[in-house]
Structures are given as C-alpha cells and as structure tokens.
Amino acid sequence: MSSVATSVTRAEGFKPPSPGDFNLPPIGPDKTFEWLGETHYLGVTKPMIQLVLVAGIVFIFFWAASRKRAMVPSRLQYVGEQGYGFVRNSMGRDIIGSQDFLKYTPYLFALFFFILINNFLGSIPFFQFPTFSRSGLVYSLALMSWIIYNAVGIKKHGFGGYMKLMCVPSGVSPVMYPLLVPLEFMSNILVRPVTLALRLFANMFAGHMLLILFALGGQYLIFEMAGAYSVVGVVAWLLFILISFLELLIQFLQAYVFVLLNAMYIQGSLADEH
Amino acid sequence: MIGYGLAAIGPGIGIGLIFAAYINGVARQPEAQGRLQTIAILGFALAEALAIIGIALAFVLN
C-alpha cells in the first residue's frame, strides 16, 4: 500500500486518500458480470474474509472459555465470563428489563463481540482494515436487527397493536395525530435501521480515512518535501499515533452503541402501552 | 464537504447539551444513572442521526 502510494506521489504530487481507497479488488482471479446495466465484480474481498474469520475467532474463543465450566474459573474462563457478564448485565438486564432479557441476551452478546472484533481489525497490524467501513456489510446487520425488533413487537402485540405502539404517541391530544403519526412512523420504522447502519459505517469509514490521511500525508511531508515541511510531517505522524488511540476508543464505543440501541429497540417493542 | 461541516455543527452542540444534562443529572442523583444513561444514549443517537444523514448526503451529492 505505502510503496504504491509513494510511487504515485512522486509522479504527480500529493494525492489525498479518497473513498475509492476502500474499494479493495477481489482476491484471486477477477470475474465480472453484468446486472441491471452495470458491471459487478464476482469474487471474495478482504472484508468478506475478515467477517468469516472474526466469526470463527469469536466462536473458538468463547467455546474454549466455556468448555470446562469450572467452579473456580481459569484465566480464560474468567475473561469469557466477564465479557458475557458485561453484555448481559449492562445491555440486557438494565435495558430490556429483568423479566425477559435472557431470551435476547445470546443475540446481543454475539452481535457485540462480532462487531467489536471486526472494528478492532482496523487497528491490528496486517489486517488494518475495519470490516464495517464497507457499508454493504453493515446494512445486513441492521436489516437483521430491524427484522428482530419488529418481529418481537408483532409477536407480543399483534400487528395492529404494534403499529399503534410504534406510531401513536401517548399523552398527546388527537388533534396532533395527523402531524405526529407519520413522524413517529418515519422515525421508528424507517429511519432507525438506516441510522443504525450508517452510524457504524460512517464512524469506521471516517476514522480510518483520517488515519490514512495522517499516515500518507506525514510520509509525503517527511520523505518528499525539504526543510521545515519535514518537521510538520513528524507532527502529523505524532497526531497519527494519538488518533490511533482515539480510534480504539471509537471502535469500542460504536460496537457498544450499536448493541445498546438494539437492546433499546427490542425493549421498546416489548413495552406495554404507556 | 464544507456543507457537511456546517451540518455537523448542530448535532455537535446538541450532543454536548445532552451529555451535559446527563452529567448534571448523575451528579445530583447518582442512583438514577441507569435510567438516565438509557435516555442520554437514545437522545445522543437521535441527535447524531442528523449528522449521519449529513455525511450520507455529502457522499451522495459528490
């Protein structure tokens, strides 16, 4: 990556990173096919491999951690229990409520660690590509969450009751209904999955873009420019290191927020009329 | 992109206000933290939705 970028910058001055840098070519032979008048690639890309790999890592880790189920936990089991307890207590029990949180904990738990490790791949050497900076992969997660919280609500209240719960705000005079009901429908049914997906995608994408910009810009300033510019390049690299730590925080926070919102939406679907 | 910068001002102020109110609330009544956190994160998500729509439009209109 860096050697390619250097050769480009030598030829035509500094070229800032663009969204095109996230379009990784498929690994292996290129095959294209035409669909709806556009050319699409047929093949496996790096983010796809990372998705499968992370699913394997998460499964193997927690399988190993819960294999013995010892009364006095080993180190591995302790870490697994802490991770499970964190999701179960702070997201499951506190948000969904102590009555029926256990039913939804496996989903939240799997989702949290899947997203967390995928995000961390953005900072782990060799991978260095946050999987969810490709929006298509996030849409599928959001679609799954959308189906689950709607299905939970419809199962509990029936279709009409669920629509009433989602769209008709309580404690408001019926005069306001023509204004509020479409708004509530928009925000609860349509905008929720979109923002859920775009929040994770945009944070991962923007953060990684920032890192690429500081890394490549610093490299260009240090190696291609003379005099005081190379000092600025060192500052850029220092900032790059600092922002890497900020990225680690954001990667955790976004996984947390994604799962927390999922829990909240499920809780909202389960709620009785207020 | 400049438009997105402008669009991010509003949600930025909004998120600041939401978390300021949350910190105030927890400082006054620490035992209410669980309930307040839910409300704060929900408000944060709603405010951030505007910024996210902004960045999506910035790429769409590019």
Interface residues (C-beta under 8 A of the other chain):
Chain A: P19 D94 I95 S187 V191 T195 L198 R199 A202 A206 V257 L260 L261 M264
Chain B: G34 T38 I41 L42 F44 A45 L46 E48 A49 I52 I53 I55 A56 F59
